[in-house]
Amino acid sequence: MQAAGEVMNDYKKIRLRNHELRLRPAHTLARHMEIRSRSESRSSSVAHIVRDWRTDLIEAHPDLFHPLPDDPGVAQASPECGEGWQDLLERACARIRAAVQADGGTFKFTQIKEKYGTARLYWEGTLSPEADARVEEIIDLAEARSACTCEVCGAEGRLHRAGGWLMTRCAAHAQGHPVPEKPGWENVTISHVVARGTKTVIVKRRRYVRETDSFVEIDPLIIGEGG
């Protein structure tokens, strides 16, 4: 059993994932230079450009991606993942756009990528606390859906390990071996951690339901003297 301090540290790592790139100006500048270089290379060989779903996603949501002025299909956060996650990203973009427009604030994707077999969506902007919470919930849903969606084809999948790589795959596109799941933790994420004093931690959990694309609360874990 984990100690209360260890659970709190694990929770902090989980919640930091959506914010770890927001205040990285040096990284952003380097990324922008890389994108512009790629854009210039594309412009010099237009005949070889092949449009794909990433280009269409960026062009459909310029208010979220803020593409380069001279190339509306190229943006800092061009998705670095497989086509199987196209649908969940399109859904997330539509929901985020609605939340931002209703709020009147600002939003920009800074990176969309695969990490440890699931999607990661990072952003920066200025929103009201209510809209910020709504956007984070939308991102949580997208990331949770990616954890049970094949990155190759979009069918229902699960986490696999092939050598040192983790990937979410369906049976048809599976590589390596399925990663064993602890009973009762299938599609479960930690939504909140509450510390009571110094010796009791309550871990609030919720399960992602693929059929309804929603979360449902499940029984919390109580760790420590109150458990």
C-alpha positions in Angstrom: 0.0 0.0 0.0 1.3 3.5 -0.9 2.0 6.0 1.8 -0.1 9.1 1.8 2.9 11.2 0.7 3.6 9.0 -2.2 -0.1 9.2 -3.4 0.0 13.0 -3.3 3.3 13.0 -5.3 1.8 10.7 -7.9 -1.4 12.9 -8.2 0.7 16.0 -8.7 2.5 14.4 -11.5 -0.8 13.4 -13.1 -2.3 16.8 -12.9 0.8 18.6 -14.1 0.7 16.9 -17.5 -1.7 19.5 -19.0 0.4 22.4 -17.8 4.0 21.4 -18.2 4.6 23.3 -21.5 2.6 26.4 -20.9 5.5 28.6 -19.6 8.3 27.5 -21.9 9.1 30.5 -24.2 12.5 29.2 -25.3 10.9 25.9 -26.3 8.1 27.7 -28.1 10.5 29.9 -30.1 12.6 26.9 -31.1 9.4 25.0 -32.1 8.2 28.0 -34.2 11.6 28.2 -36.0 11.3 24.5 -36.8 7.8 24.8 -38.1 8.8 27.8 -40.3 11.7 25.9 -41.7 9.4 23.0 -42.5 6.9 25.5 -44.1 9.6 27.0 -46.3 10.7 23.5 -47.4 7.1 22.6 -48.2 6.8 25.8 -50.3 9.8 24.9 -52.4 8.3 21.5 -53.3 4.5 22.1 -53.6 4.1 19.3 -56.1 5.1 16.8 -53.5 2.8 17.9 -50.7 0.2 15.4 -49.7 -2.7 16.7 -47.6 -3.8 14.6 -44.7 -6.2 14.8 -41.8 -3.8 16.9 -39.7 -3.8 19.7 -42.3 -7.6 19.6 -42.5 -8.0 19.7 -38.7 -5.7 22.8 -38.5 -7.5 24.6 -41.3 -10.9 23.8 -39.8 -9.9 25.3 -36.5 -7.5 28.2 -37.1 -8.8 29.9 -33.9 -7.4 27.0 -31.9 -4.2 26.2 -33.7 -3.2 29.7 -34.9 -1.3 28.5 -38.0 1.5 30.3 -39.8 0.2 33.3 -41.8 1.7 32.1 -45.0 0.7 28.4 -44.6 -2.7 27.8 -43.0 -2.1 24.1 -42.8 1.0 24.3 -40.6 0.9 25.0 -36.9 3.0 24.6 -33.8 0.6 21.9 -32.5 0.2 19.9 -35.6 -0.9 16.5 -34.2 2.0 14.0 -33.6 -0.2 10.9 -33.5 -1.9 8.3 -35.7 -5.0 8.7 -37.8 -7.0 6.5 -35.4 -7.3 9.4 -33.0 -8.6 11.9 -35.7 -12.2 11.5 -34.5 -11.5 12.2 -30.8 -9.4 15.2 -31.7 -12.1 16.6 -34.0 -14.6 16.1 -31.2 -12.4 17.8 -28.7 -11.7 20.8 -31.0 -15.5 21.3 -31.6 -16.1 21.3 -27.8 -13.2 23.6 -27.0 -14.2 26.1 -29.7 -17.7 26.3 -28.2 -16.4 26.8 -24.7 -13.9 29.5 -25.7 -16.4 31.4 -27.9 -19.0 31.3 -25.1 -16.3 32.6 -22.7 -14.8 35.2 -24.9 -11.3 34.3 -23.8 -8.2 33.2 -25.7 -6.9 29.7 -26.5 -4.1 28.1 -28.5 -2.9 24.5 -28.7 0.8 24.3 -28.1 1.3 20.6 -28.6 -0.7 17.5 -29.4 1.1 14.2 -29.3 1.2 10.6 -28.2 3.0 9.8 -24.9 3.1 6.5 -23.1 0.4 5.2 -25.5 -2.2 7.9 -25.0 -2.9 11.3 -26.4 -1.6 14.5 -24.7 -3.1 17.9 -25.5 -1.3 21.0 -24.2 -2.5 24.6 -24.5 -2.1 28.2 -23.4 -4.5 31.1 -23.2 -6.6 33.2 -20.9 -10.0 31.9 -19.9 -12.4 32.4 -16.9 -12.1 29.8 -14.2 -15.3 28.2 -15.4 -14.2 28.0 -19.0 -10.7 26.8 -18.0 -12.3 23.9 -16.0 -14.6 23.1 -19.0 -11.6 23.0 -21.4 -9.6 20.8 -19.0 -12.6 18.4 -18.7 -12.8 18.2 -22.6 -9.1 17.4 -22.7 -9.5 14.8 -20.0 -12.2 13.1 -22.1 -10.1 13.1 -25.2 -7.1 11.7 -23.4 -9.2 9.0 -21.7 -10.8 8.0 -25.0 -7.4 7.7 -26.6 -6.5 5.1 -23.9 -9.1 2.8 -25.3 -8.9 3.7 -29.0 -6.5 2.2 -31.5 -4.1 4.9 -32.7 -4.0 3.2 -36.1 -7.6 2.7 -37.1 -9.8 4.2 -34.3 -11.4 0.9 -33.2 -11.7 0.0 -29.6 -8.3 -0.9 -28.2 -6.1 -1.3 -25.2 -2.6 -0.6 -24.0 0.2 -2.8 -25.4 3.9 -3.0 -24.8 6.4 -3.8 -27.6 9.9 -3.7 -26.2 10.3 -0.3 -24.6 7.3 1.2 -26.4 3.8 1.6 -25.1 0.9 1.9 -27.6 -2.9 1.6 -27.7 -3.9 -0.9 -30.4 -6.9 -3.0 -31.4 -6.4 -6.7 -31.9 -5.9 -6.3 -35.6 -3.0 -3.8 -35.2 -1.6 -5.1 -31.9 2.2 -5.3 -31.4 3.9 -6.9 -28.5 1.7 -7.9 -25.6 -1.2 -6.4 -23.7 -0.3 -4.5 -20.6 -2.0 -6.3 -17.6 -4.7 -4.2 -16.0 -5.3 -4.3 -12.2 -8.9 -5.6 -11.6 -11.3 -2.7 -11.0 -9.0 -0.1 -12.7 -10.1 -0.6 -16.3 -10.4 2.9 -17.9 -10.1 4.5 -14.5 -8.5 7.8 -13.8 -7.8 9.8 -10.6 -10.0 12.9 -10.6 -9.1 14.4 -7.2 -7.0 13.7 -4.1 -8.1 15.0 -0.7 -5.7 15.0 2.3 -7.2 14.8 5.7 -4.5 15.8 8.2 -1.2 14.1 7.6 -2.2 10.5 7.7 -5.3 10.0 5.6 -5.7 10.5 1.8 -8.9 10.1 -0.1 -8.4 9.3 -3.8 -11.4 10.2 -5.9 -11.7 8.1 -9.0 -13.9 8.0 -12.2 -14.2 5.6 -15.0 -14.4 6.6 -18.7 -17.3 5.0 -20.6 -16.5 4.7 -24.2 -20.1 4.2 -25.4 -21.3 7.5 -24.0 -18.0 9.4 -24.1 -18.3 10.4 -20.5 -17.0 9.9 -17.0 -18.8 8.2 -14.1 -17.7 8.5 -10.5 -16.7 5.3 -8.8 -16.0 4.5 -5.1 -13.0 6.4 -3.8 -9.9 4.9 -2.2 -9.1 5.8 1.4 -5.5 5.4 2.3 -4.1 5.7 5.8 -5.7 5.7 9.2 -9.1 6.4 7.9 -9.1 3.4 5.5 
